[in-house]
Amino acid sequence: MDQADRLRAIASNDGAKSEPRIISITSGKGGVGKTNIAANLACIFSKRGMKVLLIDADLGLANANLILGCRVTKSIDDVLFSNSSFADVFVKSNYGFDLLPSSSGMRKILELDQFAQRAMMDRLAGAMVDYDVVLYDTAPGIGTHVLNFNASAHEIVVIAHPEPTALADAYALIKVMAIERKEKRFKFLVNRAQTQQEGLVAFAKLTDVSNEFLNISIDYLGALPEDPSVLAAVRSQKPVTKSAPRAVFSMALERVADKLLACSMDILGKNKGQGRAGLIPATGGVGHEFRSAHQEI
């Protein structure tokens, strides 16, 4: 029995409809490769026999379909503002998993009030039940939609480059999630590292600050290397794990997927039936004592 089979077995709950494992791929700063990582993780999980849904949660500035070369005619906007169902909007990718596209250049979805956002997350939770793994590709930053998607996930994977600005923005996102949404556990993945040591140094800087100012834990998923195969794949609108499966980036991301699956099996075994989809905790202001992440990093 491989990892995918074990994950489904743990989640099956004696024949009842299984609960998907929800993994949020998020970042404080834009341009760190978050969408590319989310799309390629979807490919890897699907290749391992899992039923996967990738949700483009970058509402208003979606581009996951471009990374995958998928033609889309509808988006989540059609579910919210017309009579479409999620089943009408889901797109079957060429790589064995489904994509829920979002819109690009549309502000209406960003103007939903808290009640409407809660209703959207609840409807979305009902549409995810047939999947083994659901991946969110969130917008960067600390907007309300980003916090809501992250809060509804079982695992929050924060992506950053190793330079100080990206680390500062990653810390800012983690701090807001910890203070406003009471999140205690995060995962950290460095992208475009020149060496493994550079990734470890970036992780050490982030944890030094979080250990001083926040009561949280951050698990290190590793460092994905700078690899020209990634840019070539993006330009060809194909996932690099498919176009160049032996590239150093692809093999490193396979190892990240191993860690995420192992974590999912451990948590599902301990917390069977404790789903989070649709959860939007009450929010509160951070307050004037909320220091600048740039000062702390």
SVG drawing of the C-alpha trace seen along z (x, -y; Angstrom):
<svg xmlns="http://www.w3.org/2000/svg" viewBox="-29 -52 54 54">
<polyline fill="none" stroke="black" stroke-width="0.4" points="0.0,0.0 1.5,-3.3 1.1,-6.7 -1.9,-7.7 -3.7,-4.4 -2.9,-4.8 -4.2,-8.4 -7.5,-7.4 -7.7,-4.4 -7.2,-6.6 -9.7,-9.2 -12.4,-6.6 -13.8,-6.3 -15.2,-2.8 -16.8,-3.4 -18.2,-6.9 -17.5,-9.6 -13.9,-10.7 -12.8,-14.1 -10.3,-15.8 -7.0,-17.0 -6.8,-20.7 -3.4,-22.3 -3.1,-26.0 -0.1,-27.2 0.3,-30.9 2.8,-33.7 3.3,-37.1 5.0,-38.5 3.9,-38.0 6.2,-36.6 7.7,-33.8 6.5,-30.9 3.4,-30.0 1.1,-29.2 3.8,-27.1 4.4,-25.1 0.7,-24.5 0.1,-23.4 3.0,-21.0 2.0,-19.5 -1.4,-18.8 0.3,-17.0 2.4,-14.9 -0.5,-14.0 -2.6,-13.0 0.2,-10.9 0.3,-9.0 -3.4,-8.0 -5.1,-10.6 -8.2,-12.6 -7.1,-16.2 -8.7,-19.6 -6.6,-22.7 -8.5,-25.9 -7.2,-29.1 -7.9,-31.2 -6.1,-34.3 -9.5,-36.0 -9.5,-38.7 -6.0,-38.0 -6.2,-34.3 -3.6,-32.6 -3.4,-28.9 -5.1,-28.0 -2.2,-29.7 0.4,-27.7 -1.5,-24.5 -2.5,-25.5 -6.1,-25.1 -8.9,-26.9 -11.6,-28.1 -14.9,-29.6 -16.3,-30.0 -14.9,-30.8 -16.0,-30.9 -17.6,-34.2 -20.2,-32.3 -21.1,-30.3 -21.4,-33.3 -23.1,-35.7 -25.1,-33.5 -26.8,-30.2 -23.8,-27.9 -22.8,-25.1 -19.3,-24.2 -19.6,-21.1 -20.3,-23.4 -17.2,-25.4 -14.6,-22.6 -12.2,-22.0 -10.5,-18.7 -6.8,-19.4 -4.6,-17.4 -2.8,-16.1 -5.5,-14.0 -6.7,-16.6 -9.5,-19.2 -9.1,-22.9 -11.5,-25.5 -10.6,-28.7 -11.1,-32.1 -11.5,-35.3 -8.9,-37.9 -9.5,-41.6 -12.8,-41.4 -13.2,-43.3 -16.7,-42.2 -15.6,-39.0 -13.2,-41.0 -16.0,-43.2 -18.0,-40.4 -18.9,-41.1 -18.0,-38.7 -21.4,-37.0 -21.1,-36.4 -17.5,-35.1 -18.6,-32.7 -21.4,-31.4 -18.9,-31.0 -16.6,-28.9 -19.5,-26.8 -20.6,-26.1 -17.1,-25.3 -16.7,-22.9 -19.7,-20.9 -18.2,-20.8 -14.8,-19.3 -16.1,-16.2 -15.3,-13.8 -11.6,-14.7 -8.6,-13.2 -6.6,-16.4 -7.6,-20.0 -4.9,-22.6 -5.5,-26.3 -3.4,-28.7 -4.1,-31.8 -3.3,-35.4 -0.2,-36.9 -0.5,-39.2 -2.8,-39.5 -6.1,-40.3 -9.3,-38.9 -9.8,-36.3 -6.2,-35.1 -6.8,-34.7 -10.1,-33.0 -8.7,-30.4 -5.7,-29.8 -7.9,-29.4 -10.0,-26.8 -7.0,-24.6 -5.5,-21.7 -2.0,-22.8 -0.7,-26.3 2.4,-26.2 4.2,-29.6 6.4,-30.1 9.2,-32.6 12.4,-33.4 15.5,-33.6 16.0,-37.4 15.1,-39.7 12.0,-41.3 10.3,-38.0 11.1,-36.7 9.7,-39.8 6.5,-39.5 6.3,-35.8 6.7,-36.6 4.0,-39.3 1.5,-36.8 2.4,-34.2 2.0,-36.9 -1.4,-38.0 -2.6,-34.4 -1.3,-33.7 -2.8,-36.8 -6.0,-37.3 -6.9,-33.6 -5.1,-31.9 -3.1,-29.6 -0.3,-27.8 1.3,-25.6 2.8,-26.5 5.0,-25.0 7.7,-26.9 9.2,-26.2 12.0,-28.2 11.9,-28.6 14.7,-29.6 17.4,-28.8 21.0,-28.8 22.0,-26.1 20.4,-24.0 22.3,-26.0 20.7,-29.2 17.3,-27.7 18.3,-26.6 19.6,-30.1 16.3,-31.6 14.4,-29.2 16.7,-30.0 16.0,-33.8 12.3,-33.2 12.2,-30.9 14.5,-33.2 12.0,-36.0 8.9,-33.9 10.3,-32.2 10.9,-35.6 7.6,-37.2 5.0,-34.4 3.9,-31.3 3.8,-29.1 5.7,-26.3 7.0,-26.3 8.0,-23.1 10.7,-23.3 9.7,-21.5 13.0,-22.3 14.4,-24.4 13.5,-24.3 16.5,-25.1 16.9,-27.7 16.3,-25.7 16.0,-27.0 13.6,-24.1 11.0,-25.9 10.9,-29.1 11.0,-26.9 7.9,-25.0 6.0,-28.2 6.7,-29.6 5.3,-26.4 2.3,-26.4 3.2,-22.9 4.0,-21.8 7.7,-21.3 7.1,-18.0 5.6,-16.7 7.8,-18.4 11.1,-17.8 10.4,-15.1 14.2,-14.6 14.9,-18.3 16.4,-19.2 13.3,-21.3 10.9,-18.5 12.8,-15.9 13.0,-18.4 9.3,-19.0 8.6,-15.3 10.4,-15.2 8.2,-18.0 5.1,-16.1 6.4,-13.1 6.6,-15.2 3.1,-16.7 1.6,-13.3 3.3,-11.9 2.1,-14.8 -1.5,-14.4 -1.5,-10.7 -0.3,-11.5 -2.9,-14.3 -5.8,-12.4 -5.1,-9.4 -5.2,-11.6 -8.0,-13.9 -10.4,-11.9 -13.6,-13.8 -12.4,-17.2 -12.7,-19.1 -11.9,-22.8 -13.4,-23.6 -15.7,-26.6 -14.2,-27.8 -13.9,-31.6 -13.1,-32.5 -14.2,-35.9 -11.6,-38.5 -10.2,-41.2 -7.8,-44.0 -4.1,-43.4 -3.6,-46.5 -0.9,-49.2 1.5,-46.7 1.7,-44.8 5.2,-45.6 6.5,-45.9 7.8,-42.6 10.6,-44.5 11.8,-45.8 11.7,-42.4 13.3,-40.5"/>
</svg>
